[in-house]
Amino acid sequence: MERLERKEAAQIRVEVILRDGSTAAAYRLAPPWEHCGDSTGGGAAAASTETTASLAAPAVPAQAALMVARLVLTIVSAGNTSSISLVPRGQDGEAGEAHGSSSMSIQIYPTENRAVMRVFDIAGYQKKWCSTGLYTMCVEHSFHAVSSELVFGKDARVFDVTRCEEFQFPPFKLNFAMDFNVLKKLGDGTEGKVSRCSCKFTEYRCAIKEVIPSNLMITSTSSEPSDVSILADLSHPNKVKLHLAWNEKGRDYFGCPADITFRSMKLCARTLSTYLKRTSKFELATANHIFRQIVMGLEHAHAHYVVHHDLKPANILMDDDLTIKICDFGTAERKKISKLKT
């Protein structure tokens, strides 16, 4: 499939197939610019009553989480439909096409009703990270209100396809200049710049961070950047929400060919640094509210063995309602220790 002249994001659907060949559940993966309803009790966000009323509701085995054989990913764009099978990581046997030029993985977080999709380009025996997208899992079939935890278990699970066709359209393949409009420059730093942007393939506004390597930075774009991996793994109200991340060819500060990485994130009103400069005086209750959120965000990161390393007011975002979002995990590290204290 070729990139469309009129930008249009693909619709993505996932069916969970058990070892006996039956379908345990079906989900639509909703991108960050869509909302598919509220989720409750570990179940994925519900589809409309009109959608689920017309569907049969097969019984789901109590041990479905141990019986998932594969995921069938259906991708629809501009009337074209493609299907891909992904198998649980570590399972005997591999899924994929013999001559595909891409590979893909989906990491399911059942208790959080979300999925992270990663796409890689393949050239010979080399695999190179291409993009990462975060999605909400929206139930398409009710199946007697079966929860995501019953289908997948409580722990995150990864499904892979070793080779598949290359998709040249959003959200699998993105190009900053072609797919986004820059509305305002928000900041410039040693690693790159941040802009407020609108999207050309949907009604969507976000902050996009462009990271340009220099000769002083020792980086590798063959694998997913560490900050992207951390932001995709962490899910907390006081951590900035990553939407999409991708890699594309460009030039560094010296004009040499280089891989430029982009991160599309939730747009916030200001940084804590800006708020403090513009606010000469505020109530103790407000200070406590801000500080408490920072501690809660750090506590969540530490629970996942992540140390930020560069926490300061300029790296903390704030919404109009004073909700705090910790950002800039570029120097963050995962620490292999038994427990981190906040």
Kinemage of the C-alpha trace (Angstrom):
@kinemage 1
@onewidth
@group {chain A} dominant
@subgroup {mainchain}
@vectorlist {calphas} color= white
{ca met a 1} P 0.000 0.000 0.000
{ca glu a 2} L 1.340 3.446 -0.888
{ca arg a 3} L 1.147 6.626 1.158
{ca leu a 4} L -2.081 8.442 0.346
{ca glu a 5} L -2.146 11.953 -1.168
{ca arg a 6} L -4.983 12.820 1.164
{ca lys a 7} L -3.750 11.790 4.595
{ca glu a 8} L -5.849 9.200 6.348
{ca ala a 9} L -4.967 7.120 9.363
{ca ala a 10} L -5.607 3.402 9.243
{ca gln a 11} L -8.327 1.692 11.269
{ca ile a 12} L -6.906 -1.163 13.354
{ca arg a 13} L -8.818 -4.145 14.720
{ca val a 14} L -7.503 -7.070 16.792
{ca glu a 15} L -9.071 -10.507 17.210
{ca val a 16} L -7.846 -12.852 19.956
{ca ile a 17} L -7.746 -16.437 18.677
{ca leu a 18} L -7.552 -19.348 21.120
{ca arg a 19} L -5.794 -22.675 20.506
{ca asp a 20} L -9.058 -24.363 19.531
{ca gly a 21} L -9.547 -21.783 16.767
{ca ser a 22} L -12.350 -19.862 18.485
{ca thr a 23} L -12.356 -16.092 18.952
{ca ala a 24} L -12.098 -15.009 22.597
{ca ala a 25} L -12.485 -11.264 22.040
{ca ala a 26} L -12.222 -8.521 19.440
{ca tyr a 27} L -10.966 -4.990 19.962
{ca arg a 28} L -10.547 -1.810 18.004
{ca leu a 29} L -7.268 -0.060 18.732
{ca ala a 30} L -8.198 3.585 19.174
{ca pro a 31} L -5.355 6.065 18.525
{ca pro a 32} L -4.654 8.983 20.912
{ca trp a 33} L -6.867 11.407 18.980
{ca glu a 34} L -9.938 9.211 19.490
{ca his a 35} L -11.999 8.309 22.536
{ca cys a 36} L -13.975 5.099 22.713
{ca gly a 37} L -15.648 5.425 26.091
{ca asp a 38} L -14.749 4.857 29.721
{ca ser a 39} L -13.221 1.641 30.971
{ca thr a 40} L -14.077 0.030 34.273
{ca gly a 41} L -12.925 -2.869 36.347
{ca gly a 42} L -10.077 -4.000 34.137
{ca gly a 43} L -12.287 -4.453 31.085
{ca ala a 44} L -11.473 -2.615 27.887
{ca ala a 45} L -13.457 0.470 26.920
{ca ala a 46} L -16.844 -0.550 25.614
{ca ala a 47} L -18.145 -0.217 22.092
{ca ser a 48} L -21.560 1.253 21.411
{ca thr a 49} L -24.690 -0.710 22.388
{ca glu a 50} L -25.728 -0.709 18.740
{ca thr a 51} L -22.488 -2.485 17.787
{ca thr a 52} L -22.549 -5.147 20.468
{ca ala a 53} L -26.268 -5.915 20.345
{ca ser a 54} L -26.030 -7.524 16.927
{ca leu a 55} L -23.094 -9.797 17.788
{ca ala a 56} L -23.134 -13.345 19.060
{ca ala a 57} L -21.591 -13.851 22.491
{ca pro a 58} L -19.611 -17.097 22.640
{ca ala a 59} L -18.518 -18.546 25.956
{ca val a 60} L -14.922 -17.757 26.906
{ca pro a 61} L -12.938 -20.440 28.756
{ca ala a 62} L -11.880 -19.536 32.298
{ca gln a 63} L -8.230 -20.123 31.352
{ca ala a 64} L -8.329 -18.069 28.152
{ca ala a 65} L -5.175 -16.187 29.167
{ca leu a 66} L -3.219 -19.448 28.974
{ca met a 67} L -4.823 -20.505 25.701
{ca val a 68} L -4.258 -17.513 23.413
{ca ala a 69} L -2.695 -18.865 20.216
{ca arg a 70} L -2.404 -15.659 18.213
{ca leu a 71} L -3.710 -12.203 17.484
{ca val a 72} L -5.134 -11.373 14.070
{ca leu a 73} L -4.530 -7.737 13.232
{ca thr a 74} L -6.813 -6.272 10.553
{ca ile a 75} L -5.724 -2.945 9.056
{ca val a 76} L -8.108 -0.924 6.882
{ca ser a 77} L -7.028 2.179 4.964
{ca ala a 78} L -8.692 3.830 1.939
{ca gly a 79} L -10.763 0.723 1.279
{ca asn a 80} L -7.761 -1.628 1.360
{ca thr a 81} L -7.662 -4.376 3.983
{ca ser a 82} L -4.663 -6.357 5.237
{ca ser a 83} L -4.451 -9.051 7.907
{ca ile a 84} L -1.443 -10.031 10.012
{ca ser a 85} L -1.066 -12.841 12.564
{ca leu a 86} L 1.071 -12.294 15.649
{ca val a 87} L 2.030 -15.046 18.086
{ca pro a 88} L 2.931 -14.798 21.793
{ca arg a 89} L 6.595 -13.996 22.317
{ca gly a 90} L 8.560 -17.076 23.302
{ca gln a 91} L 6.024 -19.461 21.781
{ca asp a 92} L 7.355 -22.244 19.564
{ca gly a 93} L 7.014 -21.345 15.905
{ca glu a 94} L 7.040 -17.913 14.298
{ca ala a 95} L 4.452 -15.945 12.376
{ca gly a 96} L 5.295 -13.946 9.298
{ca glu a 97} L 5.719 -13.722 5.560
{ca ala a 98} L 8.857 -15.013 3.891
{ca his a 99} L 9.612 -11.788 2.015
{ca gly a 100} L 8.062 -9.077 4.194
{ca ser a 101} L 10.140 -5.907 4.670
{ca ser a 102} L 8.785 -5.038 8.135
{ca ser a 103} L 8.235 -6.678 11.488
{ca met a 104} L 5.827 -5.749 14.235
{ca ser a 105} L 5.095 -6.330 17.909
{ca ile a 106} L 2.079 -5.521 20.085
{ca gln a 107} L 2.417 -5.264 23.843
{ca ile a 108} L -0.902 -5.605 25.662
{ca tyr a 109} L -1.432 -4.075 29.115
{ca pro a 110} L -4.672 -5.819 30.209
{ca thr a 111} L -5.220 -3.969 33.502
{ca glu a 112} L -4.781 -0.600 31.789
{ca asn a 113} L -6.808 -1.399 28.649
{ca arg a 114} L -4.076 -0.214 26.309
{ca ala a 115} L -1.680 -1.542 23.705
{ca val a 116} L 1.706 -0.423 22.409
{ca met a 117} L 2.500 -1.233 18.778
{ca arg a 118} L 6.085 -1.186 17.515
{ca val a 119} L 7.076 -1.370 13.841
{ca phe a 120} L 10.546 -2.219 12.525
{ca asp a 121} L 12.073 -2.048 9.045
{ca ile a 122} L 14.019 -5.086 7.846
{ca ala a 123} L 16.901 -4.935 5.369
{ca gly a 124} L 18.699 -8.248 5.003
{ca tyr a 125} L 19.451 -9.435 8.523
{ca gln a 126} L 19.247 -5.936 9.994
{ca lys a 127} L 16.174 -4.793 11.937
{ca lys a 128} L 15.711 -1.090 12.580
{ca trp a 129} L 13.130 0.639 14.759
{ca cys a 130} L 10.610 2.613 12.712
{ca ser a 131} L 7.725 3.710 14.960
{ca thr a 132} L 5.896 3.239 18.255
{ca gly a 133} L 2.203 3.960 18.773
{ca leu a 134} L 0.032 3.881 21.899
{ca tyr a 135} L -3.621 2.822 21.647
{ca thr a 136} L -6.695 2.328 23.793
{ca met a 137} L -8.289 -1.120 23.540
{ca cys a 138} L -11.977 -0.685 22.735
{ca val a 139} L -14.165 -3.770 23.010
{ca glu a 140} L -15.857 -4.516 19.701
{ca his a 141} L -17.635 -7.701 20.832
{ca ser a 142} L -19.230 -7.870 24.290
{ca phe a 143} L -18.718 -11.637 24.789
{ca his a 144} L -20.726 -11.593 28.042
{ca ala a 145} L -18.727 -8.509 29.223
{ca val a 146} L -15.504 -10.504 29.377
{ca ser a 147} L -12.631 -8.377 30.674
{ca ser a 148} L -9.194 -7.937 29.122
{ca glu a 149} L -7.700 -9.545 32.229
{ca leu a 150} L -9.680 -12.743 31.621
{ca val a 151} L -8.469 -12.858 28.022
{ca phe a 152} L -4.799 -11.960 28.590
{ca gly a 153} L -4.179 -12.314 32.336
{ca lys a 154} L -2.963 -9.443 34.526
{ca asp a 155} L 0.615 -9.143 33.280
{ca ala a 156} L 1.681 -7.370 30.096
{ca arg a 157} L 1.975 -9.732 27.119
{ca val a 158} L 3.887 -9.290 23.873
{ca phe a 159} L 2.891 -10.695 20.469
{ca asp a 160} L 5.210 -10.649 17.451
{ca val a 161} L 5.284 -11.138 13.705
{ca thr a 162} L 8.771 -11.670 12.292
{ca arg a 163} L 8.033 -10.357 8.800
{ca cys a 164} L 5.050 -8.568 7.303
{ca glu a 165} L 4.246 -6.104 4.548
{ca glu a 166} L 5.350 -2.496 4.935
{ca phe a 167} L 2.563 0.010 5.548
{ca gln a 168} L 3.332 3.423 4.072
{ca phe a 169} L 0.648 5.435 5.874
{ca pro a 170} L -0.113 6.760 9.391
{ca pro a 171} L 0.219 5.681 12.112
{ca phe a 172} L 2.720 3.012 10.971
{ca lys a 173} L 4.858 5.311 8.836
{ca leu a 174} L 5.020 9.018 9.628
{ca asn a 175} L 6.806 12.019 8.164
{ca phe a 176} L 6.941 15.238 10.159
{ca ala a 177} L 6.833 17.636 7.201
{ca met a 178} L 4.156 15.683 5.298
{ca asp a 179} L 1.872 14.700 8.166
{ca phe a 180} L 1.954 17.710 10.521
{ca asn a 181} L 1.677 21.511 10.473
{ca val a 182} L 3.839 23.510 12.894
{ca leu a 183} L 1.629 26.052 14.685
{ca lys a 184} L 4.111 27.449 17.183
{ca lys a 185} L 7.637 26.810 18.396
{ca leu a 186} L 7.509 25.949 22.096
{ca gly a 187} L 11.144 25.411 22.981
{ca asp a 188} L 14.667 24.668 21.823
{ca gly a 189} L 17.296 22.666 23.675
{ca thr a 190} L 20.543 20.778 23.274
{ca glu a 191} L 18.765 17.658 21.983
{ca gly a 192} L 16.298 19.332 19.632
{ca lys a 193} L 13.159 21.421 19.561
{ca val a 194} L 9.514 21.186 20.631
{ca ser a 195} L 6.614 22.541 18.556
{ca arg a 196} L 2.862 22.802 18.881
{ca cys a 197} L 1.470 21.002 15.837
{ca ser a 198} L -1.752 20.081 14.118
{ca cys a 199} L -2.187 16.850 12.201
{ca lys a 200} L -2.979 16.582 8.490
{ca phe a 201} L -4.676 13.174 8.652
{ca thr a 202} L -7.098 13.857 11.523
{ca glu a 203} L -8.367 16.569 13.877
{ca tyr a 204} L -5.534 16.335 16.352
{ca arg a 205} L -3.183 18.789 18.065
{ca cys a 206} L -0.137 17.807 20.035
{ca ala a 207} L 3.374 18.741 21.089
{ca ile a 208} L 6.095 17.173 18.945
{ca lys a 209} L 9.669 16.886 20.128
{ca glu a 210} L 12.264 16.591 17.368
{ca val a 211} L 15.540 15.051 18.535
{ca ile a 212} L 18.474 15.798 16.242
{ca pro a 213} L 21.713 13.905 16.937
{ca ser a 214} L 25.053 15.666 17.024
{ca asn a 215} L 28.649 14.491 17.050
{ca leu a 216} L 28.574 14.961 20.816
{ca met a 217} L 25.719 12.472 21.202
{ca ile a 218} L 26.389 8.746 21.052
{ca thr a 219} L 23.030 7.403 19.932
{ca ser a 220} L 21.646 4.449 18.047
{ca thr a 221} L 18.394 4.568 16.099
{ca ser a 222} L 18.465 0.858 15.251
{ca ser a 223} L 16.488 0.203 18.428
{ca glu a 224} L 13.704 2.130 20.093
{ca pro a 225} L 15.061 5.146 22.046
{ca ser a 226} L 15.184 4.485 25.785
{ca asp a 227} L 12.948 7.438 26.663
{ca val a 228} L 10.292 6.216 24.206
{ca ser a 229} L 10.426 2.756 25.766
{ca ile a 230} L 10.054 4.224 29.266
{ca leu a 231} L 7.200 6.571 28.320
{ca ala a 232} L 5.375 3.711 26.576
{ca asp a 233} L 5.725 1.495 29.642
{ca leu a 234} L 4.670 4.072 32.255
{ca ser a 235} L 1.009 5.014 32.513
{ca his a 236} L 0.178 7.599 35.170
{ca pro a 237} L -1.830 10.865 35.324
{ca asn a 238} L 1.298 12.764 36.409
{ca lys a 239} L 3.562 11.579 33.599
{ca val a 240} L 3.389 13.182 30.155
{ca lys a 241} L 1.373 11.025 27.764
{ca leu a 242} L 3.282 9.743 24.740
{ca his a 243} L 1.114 9.257 21.650
{ca leu a 244} L 3.443 8.358 18.778
{ca ala a 245} L 7.182 8.166 18.178
{ca trp a 246} L 8.994 7.568 14.915
{ca asn a 247} L 12.280 7.747 13.055
{ca glu a 248} L 13.013 9.362 9.691
{ca lys a 249} L 15.943 10.377 7.552
{ca gly a 250} L 17.231 13.933 7.914
{ca arg a 251} L 20.359 15.952 8.634
{ca asp a 252} L 22.114 16.787 11.874
{ca tyr a 253} L 23.359 20.207 13.002
{ca phe a 254} L 26.455 19.781 10.827
{ca gly a 255} L 24.480 19.012 7.664
{ca cys a 256} L 25.416 15.339 7.641
{ca pro a 257} L 22.823 12.594 6.936
{ca ala a 258} L 21.300 11.403 10.188
{ca asp a 259} L 18.278 9.652 11.658
{ca ile a 260} L 15.943 12.146 13.309
{ca thr a 261} L 13.524 10.878 15.956
{ca phe a 262} L 10.188 12.470 16.812
{ca arg a 263} L 7.891 12.115 19.806
{ca ser a 264} L 4.242 13.225 19.652
{ca met a 265} L 2.863 13.951 23.126
{ca lys a 266} L -0.105 15.465 24.919
{ca leu a 267} L -0.148 19.246 24.590
{ca cys a 268} L 0.050 21.048 27.944
{ca ala a 269} L -0.457 24.731 28.732
{ca arg a 270} L 2.965 25.559 30.198
{ca thr a 271} L 5.956 24.296 32.174
{ca leu a 272} L 6.161 24.530 35.942
{ca ser a 273} L 9.137 26.850 35.415
{ca thr a 274} L 6.972 29.301 33.448
{ca tyr a 275} L 4.208 29.062 36.051
{ca leu a 276} L 6.609 29.884 38.896
{ca lys a 277} L 8.060 32.855 37.029
{ca arg a 278} L 4.626 34.305 36.290
{ca thr a 279} L 3.115 33.595 39.699
{ca ser a 280} L 4.639 35.787 42.384
{ca lys a 281} L 2.476 34.364 45.146
{ca phe a 282} L 0.243 31.326 45.604
{ca glu a 283} L -1.491 29.546 48.462
{ca leu a 284} L 0.130 26.804 50.531
{ca ala a 285} L -2.648 24.449 49.409
{ca thr a 286} L -1.643 25.048 45.776
{ca ala a 287} L 2.020 24.340 46.548
{ca asn a 288} L 1.040 21.133 48.357
{ca his a 289} L -1.174 20.102 45.423
{ca ile a 290} L 1.685 20.567 42.940
{ca phe a 291} L 4.286 18.882 45.135
{ca arg a 292} L 2.022 15.914 45.872
{ca gln a 293} L 1.523 15.248 42.154
{ca ile a 294} L 5.276 15.366 41.499
{ca val a 295} L 5.856 12.820 44.266
{ca met a 296} L 3.078 10.569 42.944
{ca gly a 297} L 4.539 10.668 39.425
{ca leu a 298} L 8.004 9.828 40.747
{ca glu a 299} L 6.619 7.070 42.949
{ca his a 300} L 5.041 5.436 39.886
{ca ala a 301} L 8.310 5.702 37.935
{ca his a 302} L 10.294 4.250 40.834
{ca ala a 303} L 7.812 1.378 41.155
{ca his a 304} L 8.832 0.509 37.583
{ca tyr a 305} L 12.561 0.900 38.426
{ca val a 306} L 12.890 4.153 36.453
{ca val a 307} L 15.078 7.023 37.716
{ca his a 308} L 14.497 10.370 35.963
{ca his a 309} L 17.947 11.963 36.587
{ca asp a 310} L 16.925 15.436 35.369
{ca leu a 311} L 13.901 16.523 37.378
{ca lys a 312} L 13.508 20.316 37.422
{ca pro a 313} L 10.673 22.843 36.868
{ca ala a 314} L 11.516 23.130 33.146
{ca asn a 315} L 10.933 19.369 32.780
{ca ile a 316} L 7.538 19.409 34.464
{ca leu a 317} L 4.470 20.399 32.434
{ca met a 318} L 1.260 21.883 33.811
{ca asp a 319} L -2.302 22.028 32.501
{ca asp a 320} L -4.679 24.917 33.148
{ca asp a 321} L -6.246 22.978 36.035
{ca leu a 322} L -2.766 22.658 37.661
{ca thr a 323} L -2.423 18.990 36.763
{ca ile a 324} L 1.278 18.115 36.715
{ca lys a 325} L 2.963 16.038 33.961
{ca ile a 326} L 6.583 14.968 34.393
{ca cys a 327} L 8.371 14.952 31.020
{ca asp a 328} L 11.828 14.783 29.386
{ca phe a 329} L 12.911 11.224 30.169
{ca gly a 330} L 15.909 11.528 27.810
{ca thr a 331} L 18.432 10.878 30.591
{ca ala a 332} L 16.213 8.488 32.561
{ca glu a 333} L 17.468 4.990 33.353
{ca arg a 334} L 16.020 1.692 34.436
{ca lys a 335} L 17.770 0.518 37.576
{ca lys a 336} L 18.125 -3.241 38.132
{ca ile a 337} L 17.659 -3.166 41.882
{ca ser a 338} L 15.067 -4.750 44.116
{ca lys a 339} L 13.351 -1.518 45.142
{ca leu a 340} L 13.593 2.233 44.610
{ca lys a 341} L 12.490 4.585 47.330
{ca thr a 342} L 10.697 7.866 46.642
